[in-house]
């Protein structure tokens, strides 16, 4: 079942509960949320600076409610400056 009422995956024992980043050797290591978000922001900025804003693409989850999809597309359009957005709910 897809959508906001498919909540079982949140309690799955294999669910990641902490962010991971790659270290200098390419290994995944646990990180704080601040470290992970800073690294993600730096990577997005680098991609935009090297390849332009339309080098970014966003895909929304079919398990998210409409409000989350709306918020995501607003962020992608206004914050990242691209309109390349899709979702996996059509699959």
FIDREN-436074 format. One record per atom (N, C-alpha, C, O): residue in one letter; x, z, y. Coordinates in steps of 0.02 Angstrom, whole numbers, padded with zeros to 5 digits, always signed. Example, Ala and Ser with C-alpha at 12.3 -4.5 7.8 and 13.67 -1.06 7.14 Angstrom:
BEGIN
a+00660+00390-00284a+00615+00390-00225a+00660+00390-00165a+00712+00423-00166s+00642+00354-00112s+00684+00357-00053s+00645+00394+00002s+00670+00402+00057
***
This chain:
BEGIN
x+00042+00000-00059x+00000+00000+00000x+00044+00000+00062x+00091+00040+00068x+00029-00044+00108x+00067-00047+00170x+00028-00012+00225x-00032+00001+00218x+00062+00002+00279x+00029+00030+00337x+00043+00103+00348x+00082+00134+00312x+00011+00130+00398x+00025+00198+00419x+00003+00250+00369x+00024+00308+00374x-00039+00232+00321x-00062+00281+00272x-00020+00281+00208x-00034+00319+00162x+00030+00239+00205x+00076+00237+00148x+00133+00285+00163x+00188+00264+00182x+00121+00349+00154x+00168+00401+00176x+00212+00427+00120x+00257+00467+00133x+00201+00406+00058x+00240+00433+00002x+00315+00420+00009x+00356+00461-00011x+00334+00362+00038x+00404+00345+00044x+00442+00395+00088x+00503+00402+00081x+00408+00429+00132x+00440+00478+00176x+00467+00537+00136x+00517+00568+00156x+00435+00554+00082x+00454+00611+00041x+00493+00591-00022x+00505+00634-00065x+00512+00528-00028x+00549+00506-00087x+00617+00541-00090x+00650+00548-00039x+00638+00564-00149x+00701+00601-00154x+00763+00560-00136x+00814+00589-00118x+00759+00494-00139x+00817+00452-00122x+00818+00432-00049x+00863+00395-00027x+00770+00455-00010x+00767+00436+00061x+00827+00465+00099x+00844+00524+00091x+00858+00423+00139x+00913+00446+00181x+00885+00491+00236x+00835+00474+00267x+00919+00547+00248x+00895+00594+00298x+00945+00604+00354x+00933+00642+00401x+01002+00571+00350x+01053+00575+00402x+01080+00505+00413x+01083+00465+00366x+01100+00489+00474x+01129+00422+00486x+01199+00417+00457x+01234+00467+00449x+01218+00356+00442x+01285+00341+00417x+01315+00287+00462x+01280+00243+00485x+01381+00290+00472x+01417+00238+00507x+01478+00220+00465x+01499+00258+00422x+01506+00161+00478x+01567+00141+00442x+01628+00167+00478x+01633+00163+00539x+01674+00195+00439x+01737+00219+00469x+01786+00161+00475x+01768+00104+00463x+01848+00176+00494x+01899+00124+00504x+01917+00088+00440x+01947+00034+00442x+01899+00116+00382x+01914+00085+00318x+01853+00050+00288x+01856+00025+00232x+01799+00048+00325x+01739+00014+00302x+01694+00056+00257x+01646+00031+00229x+01710+00120+00250x+01670+00164+00208x+01614+00196+00249x+01623+00212+00308x+01557+00204+00217x+01502+00238+00251x+01513+00313+00251x+01527+00343+00198x+01508+00343+00310x+01517+00415+00316x+01459+00444+00356x+01433+00410+00401x+01438+00505+00341x+01384+00536+00380x+01404+00543+00454x+01462+00555+00469x+01355+00537+00497x+01368+00542+00569x+01310+00580+00602x+01257+00590+00572x+01322+00602+00663x+01267+00632+00701x+01223+00575+00728x+01243+00517+00728x+01164+00592+00749x+01120+00542+00778x+01150+00512+00841x+01144+00452+00853x+01183+00553+00882x+01214+00528+00943x+01269+00477+00926x+01273+00425+00958x+01311+00493+00876x+01364+00446+00857x+01335+00380+00832x+01357+00327+00851x+01284+00385+00789x+01254+00325+00760x+01221+00282+00813x+01228+00221+00813x+01184+00313+00858x+01150+00275+00911x+01199+00245+00960x+01189+00189+00983x+01253+00281+00976x+01305+00254+01020x+01338+00193+00988x+01351+00143+01022x+01352+00197+00924x+01384+00142+00888x+01336+00082+00884x+01358+00025+00893x+01273+00094+00872x+01223+00040+00870x+01217+00007+00938x+01215-00055+00942x+01213+00046+00991x+01208+00019+01058x+01269-00023+01076x+01263-00076+01106x+01328+00002+01057x+01390-00036+01071x+01390-00102+01034x+01412-00153+01061x+01366-00102+00972x+01363-00163+00933x+01315-00214+00962x+01329-00274+00964x+01257-00190+00985x+01208-00235+01017x+01237-00265+01081x+01230-00324+01094x+01269-00223+01121x+01298-00246+01184x+01354-00297+01171x+01359-00347+01206x+01394-00284+01120x+01447-00331+01102x+01418-00399+01081x+01443-00451+01101x+01366-00398+01040x+01334-00460+01018x+01306-00499+01078x+01315-00560+01081x+01274-00464+01124x+01246-00498+01182x+01301-00526+01226x+01296-00583+01250x+01355-00488+01237x+01410-00512+01279x+01446-00571+01248x+01468-00616+01285x+01452-00573+01182x+01489-00627+01149x+01446-00688+01135x+01470-00745+01138x+01381-00678+01120x+01340-00733+01095x+01276-00745+01134x+01238-00791+01118x+01262-00703+01184x+01201-00710+01223x+01144-00668+01195x+01144-00648+01137x+01094-00656+01238x+01040-00611+01219x+00997-00638+01162x+00967-00598+01126x+00994-00703+01153x+00953-00731+01100x+00989-00732+01033x+00965-00760+00984x+01048-00701+01030x+01081-00692+00966x+01052-00632+00928x+01068-00621+00870x+01009-00594+00962x+00976-00536+00930x+00908-00556+00903x+00875-00601+00930x+00888-00522+00850x+00824-00535+00816x+00798-00468+00792x+00837-00428+00766x+00735-00456+00799x+00706-00393+00776x+00651-00407+00725x+00614-00455+00732x+00647-00364+00675x+00594-00370+00625x+00562-00301+00616x+00597-00252+00605x+00497-00299+00622x+00460-00236+00617x+00440-00222+00545x+00437-00268+00503x+00427-00160+00531x+00407-00139+00464x+00332-00148+00454x+00292-00136+00499x+00314-00170+00394x+00244-00174+00376x+00213-00106+00364x+00152-00100+00358x+00255-00055+00360x+00230+00013+00348x+00218+00051+00413x+00193+00107+00413x+00235+00020+00468x+00226+00053+00533x+00157+00038+00562x+00130-00016+00550x+00129+00084+00599x+00064+00070+00631x+00072+00020+00688x+00128+00007+00711x+00017-00008+00710x+00018-00058+00763x+00053-00032+00826x+00088-00070+00859x+00043+00031+00841x+00073+00059+00902x+00149+00057+00899x+00182+00045+00949x+00177+00069+00840x+00250+00065+00832x+00275-00006+00839x+00326-00018+00870x+00238-00054+00811x+00256-00124+00819x+00253-00146+00891x+00296-00183+00915x+00201-00124+00927x+00194-00140+00997x+00253-00112+01037x+00282-00146+01079x+00270-00049+01024x+00325-00017+01060x+00391-00052+01045x+00432-00063+01090x+00401-00071+00982x+00463-00106+00963x+00468-00173+00999x+00521-00189+01026x+00414-00212+01001x+00419-00277+01033x+00429-00270+01108x+00462-00312+01139x+00400-00217+01139x+00412-00206+01210x+00486-00190+01223x+00515-00216+01271x+00515-00149+01180x+00586-00132+01187x+00629-00195+01178x+00675-00206+01217x+00614-00235+01128x+00654-00294+01114x+00649-00344+01172x+00700-00371+01194x+00589-00355+01197x+00581-00403+01251x+00610-00377+01317x+00647-00413+01351x+00594-00316+01336x+00616-00289+01400x+00686-00261+01397x+00726-00272+01443x+00703-00225+01345x+00767-00192+01340x+00824-00238+01318x+00879-00234+01345x+00810-00281+01268x+00862-00324+01242x+00859-00395+01271x+00907-00432+01266x+00802-00413+01300x+00797-00477+01333x+00786-00536+01288x+00802-00593+01307x+00761-00525+01228x+00747-00581+01183x+00676-00578+01159x+00645-00525+01158x+00650-00635+01138x+00582-00636+01111x+00583-00655+01037x+00531-00673+01009x+00641-00650+01006x+00646-00665+00934x+00625-00603+00895x+00665-00560+00880x+00561-00601+00878x+00531-00543+00846x+00486-00567+00789x+00452-00618+00796x+00487-00532+00733x+00443-00548+00677x+00425-00483+00642x+00447-00429+00664x+00386-00487+00589x+00371-00428+00549x+00366-00448+00476x+00356-00506+00460x+00374-00399+00433x+00374-00413+00361x+00305-00406+00329x+00300-00411+00268x+00254-00394+00368x+00188-00382+00339x+00156-00446+00313x+00106-00444+00278x+00185-00504+00330x+00158-00567+00304x+00180-00581+00233x+00152-00624+00200x+00231-00545+00211x+00259-00559+00144x+00213-00537+00089x+00229-00545+00030
***
